[in-house]
Amino acid sequence: MAKLIPAIALLAVAIGLAGGLAHANEEVEVSDPNQWLEGVEDPAALEWVKAQNAKAEAGLASTPGFKRLEADLLAIYDSDDKIPDVYKQGDWYYNFWRDKQNPRGLWRRTTLEEYRKPRPQWEVLIDLDALNEAEGENWVWHGADCLRPKQEGEAYSRCLVALSRGGADADVTREFDLVRKSWVEDGFFREEAKGALVWIDRDTVYAFTDFGEGSLTSSGYPRVVKEWKRGMPLASAKVVYEGTPEDMYISAGHDHTPGYERDFVVRTIAFYNDELYLRDADGSLTKVDAPNSAQKSVQREWLGLELREPWTVGDRTYQAGSLLAARFDDFMAGKRAFDVVFQPTATTSLAGASFTKNHLVINVLDDVKNRLFVLTPGADGWTQRPLEGVPELGTIGASAVDSDESDALWLTITDYLTPTTLMLGDAGEGAPAPEVLKTQPRFFDGSKHVVEQHFATSKDGTRVPYFLVRPKDAKADGSNPTLLYGYGGFEVSLTPGYSGGVGKGWLEKGGTYAVANIRGGGEYGPRWHQAALKANRHKAYEDFAAVAQDLIDRKVTSPAHLGIRGGSNGGLLTGNMLVQYPELFGAIVIQVPLLDMQRYNQLLAGASWMAEYGNPDVPEEWEYIRTFSPYHLFDPSKRYPPTILLTSTRDDRVHPGHARKMMAKMLESGQDVRYYENIEGGHGGAADNRQAAHMDALYLTFLWQQLAKP
């Protein structure tokens, strides 16, 4: 959930660990004999990939029980009983859905009355499988931006639909007519690239995309925003803002909230470093003069600022991690009167915030446990009260159903052993208890397990929380097959959630599962993230090793029975565990990883992550980066734990060359290693449920083979 949901979809906020384009024709001295594997679709490299895939398939997919596990996982992922997540537009509730009959999915809608039923009737708008068959494509859904009607009571009629080939971040945008349920002939169309089209009005959009040579940042994102009128060639569209090549991402959007229509431009310089501009009627830009590091959002009359660093205004200093609210027009006029609507403590952080029509609902993490509060603005400031009627169980999410229309809330509740429940609540005082709308089925037997929270002590004395899901009758002799998961980056918090795949493929077999809330994440707000940036990256790895050691010391497991898994930045984590702490583990899963930290900033979107890791082209920074570059720390004379690397050819965020080259090194030195690269899938690894089930079955089978041995 967005931290303070803006009325405008400021796309730069949603980049995440996001994609970019390869640096073509770069002139570099090649000293790495494996660098040829960076040719994503080079025929020789793909032949190498296919050979490694065949070996992994032979060693894992042919083992007894694999097909059954894969079928069980696919049945879960394809289940018709999953909760269809919906979002409201006008009188309709929209959903994108994939199942056995629709592997690429359906974009569809229904009414709230129908949605309350166990088997709602849906109106299908786009059948992606039928579209792929008709067009000979392999489209993957990337979402739809629908134009809000100008007049109250009018229906939504036009949408900008984003489609990706094979799941890559690069996509196309096409205009869709909701009334006719068909593509608009000669409508708005954006060629395949990173970027988007965003509605201004029915005949005007903001376009930020690849406009040709010089129009992208060094990270491969748009650096130019244009205002594009219907019928005009895109090349002739009016330039609204042009960033620098060193910027990360330039975007723009229009706030359609009645009575508060505004236009904004976002200049994202780097992660945690952006500028927000109000675009005036004459096209001039006025900066929202708040710290670049603050997360900024605008909702009706309010400006929200979530601080990542302390900020002194006049004679008052506001604490990092605080959420401030000010009246937007007053702020732009130079006034600096703020209400502190949230301030962190030693154990609390802001997990999210959502405006309803009359209130602000904030979601607070207290030692990685959620609590919801309702704040209401008044003449004397903001009042606060707990949101009543929400069970205190696991992870709780809250977001407005329609912030312009009502105080209604979507509420989700889940934990590792409890299927997700979706409720319809209300932030109003004295509102009835939330109504249960949907409950996910139990996809595995969790009755034999229990969830616990523990704390490990890291090398520097820091208290690091982790969750443990163990069999109730687990022996305290270190023999339990245990899977430890982590991420530790980009201020991402890992909170309890129900996973049918992990439950069926690991817990139901009798396995133990742990999740580490290490530094680099957001469990304790910005301070927890900033503690493991750049030269302090090692602290995230020390935290994870401390959790592993705590599991061993408490005899939950032992190195021979302890496996780990992580993907993306988490793949960098498990890669470092491989080369720096091999004695702690019996098996390692490395998914869509960063591993070569000397070249990461030259591959795809790597340059956009230098605020997290540092710049390896700067000698002083490479000195610390090399201490967490698994590709360079690898020692061919050592024996490492059994390992599997998983990635995707179509991943245009983290280059598949990272995994390929690490595999080549490990193969050359005779390590016990496997490799599987899905040809589709993007950064998520899989383009549909069948691919996801196959890849999950591979790593789960590998782990059980290695860790369940006597």
Buried (B, 14 or more C-beta within 10 A) or exposed (E): BBBBBBBBBBBBBEBEBBBBBBBEEEEEEEEBEBBBBBBBEEEEBBEBBEEBBEBBBEBBBEBEEBEEBBEBBBBBBBBEBBBBBBBBBBEBBBBBBBBEEBBBBBBBBBBBEBBEEEEBEBEEBBBBBEBBEEEEBBBBBBBBBBBBBEEEEEEBBBBBBBBBBBBBBBBBBBBBBBEEEEBBEEBBBBEBBBBBBBBBBEEBBBBBBBBEEEBBBBBBBBBBBBBBBBEBEBEEBEEBBBBEEEBBBBBBBBBBBEEBEBBBBBBBBBBBBBBBBBBEEEEEBEEBEBBBBBBBBBBBBBBBBBBBBEBEEEEEEBBBBBBBBBBBEEBBEEEEEBBBBBBBEEBBBBBBBBBBBBBBBBBBBEBBBBBBBBBBBEEEEBEEEEBBBBEEBBBBBBBBBBBBEBBBBBBBBBBBBBBBBBBBBBBBEEBEEBEEBBBBEBBBEBEBBBBEBBBBBBEEEBEBBBBBBBBEEBEEEBBBBBBBBBBBBBBBBBBBBBBBBBBBBBBBBBBBBBBBBBBBBBBBBBBBBBBBBBBBBBBBBBBBBBBBBBBBEEBBBBBBBBBBBBBBBBBBBBBBBBBBBBEBBBBBBBBBBBBBBBBBBBBBBBBBBBBBBBBBBEEEBBEBBBBBBBBBBBEEEEEBBBBBBBBBBBBBBBBBBBBBBBBBBBEEBEBEBBBBBBBBBBBBBBBBBBBBBBBBBBBBBBBBBBBBEE
